[in-house]
Amino acid sequence: MKFFPGTGLVAGLMSLLIAGPVAAKTEQQQCLVIAHRGASGYVPEHTLAAYRLAILLGADYIEPDLVMTRDGQFIARHENQLAGTTDIADHPEFAKRRATRTVDDKEKSDWFSEDFSLAELQQLRARERLPEIRPANTSLNDLFPIPSLQDIIDMVREMEQIVGRTIGLYPELKSPAYFRDRGLDPEGALVAELKKNGYQGPDAAIFIQAFETDSLQRLNKLTDMRLVYLIGYDPDDPETADSQLSDAGLRQLAEFVDGIGVAKYGLLIPRDAAGNLKSENATDLPQRAHRLGLLVHAWTFRAENEFLPANLRSTGPNTALGNSLAEHRLFIEAGVDGLFTEQPDIARAACDNAPQQQDAKD
């Protein structure tokens, strides 16, 4: 079933509940649908509403980005700066806590999660992060509170009863070294909270992801839950990714992670000089990773023209939806095992209609 945002959140949810949830594949089958920050193409990201909708649209996993509070708890935000995705600027009681700090080598002036307790942050309400591209989502601004990790886990358990299947969790530790430098323990705190909620072992419906190898190596010593290394692509520094994703680099990663989460264009199917995406340009990264037992998950799929390659855009403005279904299918054909997507209904349709792929380049 396709969810059409024009029908409105309430109407869309009601139609899904009446018709029943979209079926999801078992994890033994290729092509996991990973809801990137929830169904964030339709609802402001990192809200329980976005995660619930993603599950109803057939997501196998929901992906919360996790930052830490002053009292060592986790909330779901893309970064520890709060002004861009919450109403914190409208809270005069917090005005004096605006600060300037360096996070991930960039100076930021903002309100920072680590300066607030969980109780204080749960007074805030979420706002759309991309209002220019997703203006319809702004009608839902200030409706939803900021969820904690425990809130998300409780919601997952509730939704599992509703849809009758296991829902996976795919948390990302954001800027863990930064939080360690501030006296917090993101890796230890995360493993403890997950274990408290029954997540243990390599067969648990969970992946823990991070961009920092040091954080993943710490996690590897603390848990046998599955770990995923995230790697982006910088066209000004392609050598770094090339080195990490060489055969030797992959062998090193396979010593402490179970999979890689990869920037789709630079590392899986490069766009050509005209900005087009073509299957013949696919790299052999999935096949080489698979030979070492590593899963390959591609990020991030977004359906708006703003984010699509030239040959898959529709006529109309950047906010219009293009042929994202075809884009998802190209990466499935290239051999990836999972898709980080902000429109889970589109990814579900692509996965459900895709033949089981073999590593043809082996």
N, C-alpha and C positions, 0 to 999 in steps of 0.2 A: 504494500500500500504506500502511495506517495502522500506526504504531508505537504499541503500547499499553504504557505504562510499567509497568503491573502485572506484565508478563511478566518484568521484570528487564532490566538492560542487556545482559548476555551473551546471554540467550535472544533478546532483540529484535534484536541485531546479527546473530546466527546466522540468524534467519529472513530478514532482509534479504539477507544474503550468499547464502543458498541460493536465494531467489526472484529475486535480481538487483536492482540499484538502480532506484529510481524514475526515470523519464525526466524530463528537464528541457527547457524550451522554449529555442529559440534567442533571442538577444538582439534579433533583428529583430521578434519578437513582443512584444506588450505583456504586462506582468505578470511582473516578475522576483520570484523568491522570495529574499529576503535574510535569511539566518539570523542573527538578532540575538544576538551573543555565542556563536554555535553553536546547537545544539538545546538551548538552556538551559532549556526547559520539562521536559526529561527527564534532563539531566546537568548537574552544576555548570558554570557559565558559564566561558568563556575557558579551556577545556582542549582538548587535542588530541582527546580522546574526544568532546567536544561538537561540535567542528567535523567530525570524521569522521562522526558520526551524522547531522549536518545534511546532509552531502553524500549519504549513502546514502538519506536521506529526500527527496532531490530538490531541494535548494537550488541556486540558480544562483550565488549569492555567499555567502561567509561574512564575518562582520563582527567583526574584532578591534578592541577599544579599545586604544590604545597609550599607555603612560606610559614615562618614561625612567629609566634607571639612572644611578648615579654616573659610570659609565664611558661614558655616551653611547649605550647600547644601548636597544632597545625590548623591553618585555614586555607581555603582554596582561592588562590589569586594567582594570576600569571606572573606577578612580580611583587616584591615587598613594598613597592610604591603604590599608594592607594587612591590618589586623586583621579586617575584616569578611568577607574572602573567602579567607584563608589561615590556616595554623597558626602564624604567626609568634610569637604569644604563648606558644607552647609551646617556643620556642627560647631557653633562658636566655642563650646567648651573644650574643643580640641585645637583651637586656632594656634595656640602657643607651642604646640608640639611639631609644627612644620620645621623641617631641618634640611641641611645640605650634607650629603654623604657621597662617598665613592662606592659604587656597587658594580662589580664586574668590570672594573677599569673605566667606568663612566661616572662623572659627577652628576648627582641628581639632587634637585630641591623639591621636597615632597613631604608627605606624611608616610612614615615607615612602620610596617607591621610590628616590628620588634620593640617599638616604643609603647605598645598598647597591650593590655590584657585581653584574653579571649572574650571576657564579658563585655569589655568596651567595644571591641570590634563587632560583636554581634548586635550592637545598636545600629550599625551602618546598613545601608541598602545598596544593592548592586545597580550598575548602569552599563549600558552598551559600550563596548570598547571601540567599535568601528562605526560611529553614527553616520559618517558620510557614505559608507558603503551599505550599511544596513539600517536605513532610517526607520523601517517598520518596527525594528526591535526597540527603538527608543520609547515607544508607547508603553513598554513594560518597565521603564526605568523606575527605580525606587519602590518596586513592589516586593522584591525578594531579599531576604537577609543573606549575610555572608556565611556560608556553611563551614563548620569545622570538619575535620576528617571523621570524627565520630558521627556527626550528623550524616555524612555521606554513607558510611558503612551501615548505619541504621536504615537509611533509605534503600540501599541495595538489598538488604535482607527483606524489607517490606515488599519491594518490587519483585523479588524472586518468587514470593508467594503469589503475587498477582499474575505474573506471566508464566509461571510454571517451569522455569529454567534457571540455570546458574548464570549470574551476571559477574563478569570479571572486573577487577579493579586494576588500574594502570597508573599509579601515582608517579609524579615526577618531583624529585627534590630540586627546588630552585635555589641556586646560589648557595650550596651547602658550605663551601669554604668561608663565605662571608658570615654566615650564621655561627660557624665554629669560632671565627675570630672575635665574635661578640659574646663568647662564653656559653653558647648553646651547643647541643649535641644532636644535630638533625638525624644522623644515621641511627644512633642508639634509641632516640625517642621514637622514630618511625617503626623500627623493628619491634620495640616493646608494645606499641599501640596495636600493631597488626597482630602480633601473637596473642594479645589480650582478646582480640576478636576472632581468633581461630585460624588466622592465616599462617600456615607453616608448611614447609616442604616444597619440593619442586613441582608437585602436582596441584598445588593450590591455585585457584583462579586469580592469579595476580602476577603482574610484572612490575618491578621497581625500576625506574629509569632516571638517568642523570646525564648531563653533559660533561661532568668532571670524572675522569678516571680514578682519581684519588678517592673520591666518595664511593665509587663502585667497589674499589678494592677494600675499603673499610667495610662496606656492606657484605662483601663476599666472606669476610671473616666472622660476621655476626649472624648470617642466615643462609639457608639453602633455598630460599625463595628465588625465583628466576629474576635475573638482572639484565637490563638492556642499556647499552651505551648509545647515546645520541650524538650524531655527528652532522654538522651543517656544512655548507659549501660557501667558501669565500672566493669569488673569481679573482680577487687580488692576491690570494694566497692559496692556489690550488695544490701546492706541494704538500701542505700539511695533511689534507684529506687523502691525497694520493698515497702518502706514506702510511697512514693509519689503516687504509683499506687495501694495501698491497697484500699479497699472500702472507708475507712475514708479519705484517701488522695485524692481520686477521688472526693469525695463529696466536699472537700475544693476547689479543682481546679474548679469544676463546678460553684462555686460562682462568678468566674470572667473570665473564658474562655469558649469557645464553643467547643473546641476540643483539642486533644493531638496529637503531632507528635512524633512518637516512633521509637527508634532504633530497626530494624526488628528482628535481630537474638537474642539479649539478652533478649528481652521483649515480643516478639510475637511468634516466633518459634525458640527456642534454637537449635543450631546444636548439634548433638550427639558427643560422644568421638572421633569418626572417622572423624568428620567434615562434616557429611552428614546432609541434611535437609529433614525432614520427617513430613508429615501432622499430624501424631499421636502425635507429640511433641508440638503441638500448645497450647498456654495458653488460658485462658478464658478472657483475658483482653478486647478484643473488646466487648464481650457480657456484661461484667460488666460496661464498660464505656457507652455503649448504653443505659443501664437501667437508667443512670443519664442524658441522653440527650447529651452526649459528642460524637463527631465524633472522629474517629481514623484513622490517616494517617501514613503510614509506610515509613521509609527512611533507606537507599538510594539504589535504584536498579541500578546496573551497569552490563553490559553484558560480560565484559572481564573475562577470567578465573581467573585472579588475585583476583577478588572480589566475586567469586561464591563459594558455598559449594562444597565439594569434589564430590558428586554424580551428580552434574550438569555441571561439567567442561567438555570441549571437549579435544581431544588430541591436542597437540601442545603447544606453549609457553603461558606465562601469558597474552600476548597481544591478543591471539586468542579469538573469541567469543564463549561462551558456551551456554547452554540451559537456557538462561535468561527468555524465555517465560514460561517455566515450573515453574521457581521460582516465577514470578509474579502471576501465577495462584494459587500457594499454599497459598499465602497471601490473595488473594481474597477469596479463600475457607475458610480461617480462620476468615473472617468477617471484614476485614479492609474496610474503605470507600474511601481511596485514596492512590495513590502510587507516591512517589517522585522518578522519574526515569530520567536517563541521556540518554536513548534511547526511546523517546516517542512513536515511531512506534511500538515497542515491547509491551509496556504497553497498547497501544490502541488496539492491536490485542488481548491481554489477557482479557481486559475489555469487548470488544465487543463480545467475545465468551464465556463469563462467565454467568452462570445462576444467577438470582437474589438470593442472599443468605439470609437465615433466621438465626436468632441467635439460632442455634440448641442447644447450651449449656444452654439456659435459663431454 
